[in-house]
């Protein structure tokens, strides 16, 4: 029996970010490190090779962990998070005109 409660939103975001359920369950149940946050939230982190998974949970009345958010760093190649990070890095060092052009192309979906 799983100790995790999956919301539809959390499951969708994990699919988008290509984070497996095994990674999430391992991070929650056996983290490399964790910390307590305000409001009874728990931040758990676990390394999987070159990626670190971070999961924010809270304990439900049933004693199970409710997934509030999760992400992987660095983002997995091809995901929206990866593309966003790549775009932000490229525009950070750009001139004003190049940044404008890159933003324009990004808005068009390129």
C-alpha positions in Angstrom: 0.0 0.0 0.0 1.4 3.4 -1.0 2.1 6.1 1.5 1.5 8.8 -1.1 -1.7 10.6 -2.2 -1.5 11.7 -5.8 -3.5 14.7 -7.0 -4.5 14.9 -10.6 -2.4 18.1 -10.9 0.7 16.6 -9.4 0.5 13.5 -11.6 0.1 15.7 -14.7 3.1 17.9 -13.8 5.2 14.8 -13.1 4.4 13.4 -16.5 5.2 16.8 -18.1 8.5 16.9 -16.2 9.2 13.2 -17.0 9.6 12.4 -13.3 8.7 8.7 -12.6 6.4 7.6 -9.8 9.4 5.5 -8.5 11.5 8.6 -8.2 8.8 10.4 -6.3 8.1 7.5 -4.0 11.8 7.0 -3.3 12.3 10.7 -2.6 9.4 10.8 -0.2 10.1 7.5 1.6 13.9 7.5 1.6 15.2 11.1 1.0 18.9 12.0 0.9 17.9 15.1 2.9 14.8 16.8 4.0 13.6 19.9 5.8 10.5 21.1 7.5 8.9 24.1 5.9 6.3 26.6 7.2 2.7 25.3 7.4 3.7 21.7 8.1 5.2 21.2 4.7 8.1 18.9 4.1 10.8 19.4 1.4 12.5 16.1 0.4 15.4 15.7 -2.0 17.1 12.7 -3.5 19.9 12.3 -6.1 19.4 10.0 -9.1 22.7 10.2 -11.0 23.0 13.6 -12.6 19.4 14.6 -11.5 18.1 15.7 -8.1 14.4 15.3 -7.4 12.8 17.7 -5.0 9.3 17.0 -3.6 7.1 19.2 -1.4 4.6 17.3 0.6 2.3 17.6 3.6 0.9 14.9 5.8 -2.8 14.2 5.4 -5.0 13.1 8.3 -4.6 9.5 7.1 -0.9 9.8 7.7 -0.1 9.6 4.0 2.0 12.2 2.2 0.1 14.5 -0.2 2.2 15.6 -3.1 2.0 19.4 -3.4 4.9 20.0 -5.9 7.9 18.3 -7.4 10.6 19.0 -9.9 13.9 17.7 -11.1 17.1 19.7 -11.4 18.6 20.0 -13.9 15.5 19.6 -16.0 15.2 16.5 -18.2 16.1 17.2 -21.8 13.1 18.0 -24.0 10.7 19.0 -21.2 9.1 22.4 -21.0 11.2 23.2 -17.9 14.4 22.3 -19.9 13.4 24.6 -22.7 12.5 27.4 -20.3 15.8 27.1 -18.5 17.7 27.1 -21.9 15.7 30.2 -23.0 16.4 32.1 -19.8 20.2 31.3 -20.0 20.4 32.4 -23.6 18.6 35.7 -23.0 20.4 36.5 -19.8 23.7 37.2 -21.7 22.0 38.8 -24.8 21.9 42.4 -26.0 18.6 44.2 -25.7 17.8 43.8 -29.4 18.7 40.1 -29.4 16.7 39.5 -26.3 13.7 41.2 -27.9 14.1 39.0 -31.0 14.4 35.8 -28.9 11.4 36.8 -26.8 9.4 37.4 -30.0 10.4 33.9 -31.4 9.6 32.3 -28.1 6.1 33.8 -28.1 5.6 32.3 -31.6 6.6 28.9 -30.3 10.1 28.6 -31.8 
